[in-house]
């Protein structure tokens, strides 16, 4: 049986952008930007995304496409001796853990999405949105079923394969996501008093920018582009030889930036227009947003659209996190895909249960001083992801042959020698150095 592949370049770009654009990008990024100096943070973030982020994205693309293998074999093929394939294993473990709690939030979104049909999410009986959120997340049954439902949706798509599953779903979901954001953004920006929200999010605040801001922006840049866990190695391994990697990478980066800005412009103006404060942390989309929509004409419709869009964003990232584990297990034997996808997907669901219960039965149980959900998040985001990113960058820069690197990077593209030289400089020195700095900061800072 033949190894699966993408049906078109646009399909690949949309799937990769779908992986990149997730909770981290549409929700966390605008929120952090608001706190960390507004427009200036965004500016720094975009610069880092286009330099350090893009070079690492290209490194993952080059490795994946040149080997046409998933997370483990790609490393083995380049360096048969030694334990380099551990980089792939780190990526698989990190993705497993990341999806275990990502799918919990996916479950919350699923519940809110279903509940949005009844309209009592935007206008709860006693008017208290926070109480409603606590009530929902502390009910293990409702939240458990929603969590399972989210995981099953992810499995159903991934088991259909690259072209018929992930690509097909992304080709519908990503444009829909864009259109919904556009509608919400226009609605939000045309409210009375919207400008204050635009200022909060985009006005440069020089006093809020410190050394920390750079580190925040860099960590966010890697997370936003799904780097460090071999997701992009996996996706590009299904790509044909003649697609230009640099232009695909630019497309993914530009789409991510565009959506992040649209997200900020859809969320903050609406919050300020109704005199609310965007300071609820992770709860914002479940407490402040429904409250805002509750005051709008046709608020239920807008809220429904908002949850649909969150669902699409979260799902397309979840596909990539499951696929990176399935690919090395089936190694091109597509007849094994269905079974493997179900097994791995259900194991991830099981692993997510304690994260889900962190808000009810396990809310008093601490691991390293954190509830289970936060402990897993910490391990993945602050340790496994940066470690993986560092190792991938060094691996591609020093273990692959220069000639192969250049050939793979430039094939099918209009970019020339100069671009290659800059990229090589980036992945050899600048990118690893930046990651080491962030790493130390995240752990000891
Ligand atoms: N990029 C995703 C987001 O912004 C998260 C992610 C990280 C997905 C790593 C896959 C791999 O939410």
Boltz pocket constraint, residues with backbone or C-beta under 6 A from the ligand:
constraints:
  - pocket:
      binder: B
      contacts: [[A, 19], [A, 20], [A, 21], [A, 22], [A, 23], [A, 24], [A, 25], [A, 26], [A, 222], [A, 223], [A, 224], [A, 225], [A, 226], [A, 227], [A, 229], [A, 231], [A, 317], [A, 320], [A, 321]]
      max_distance: 6.0
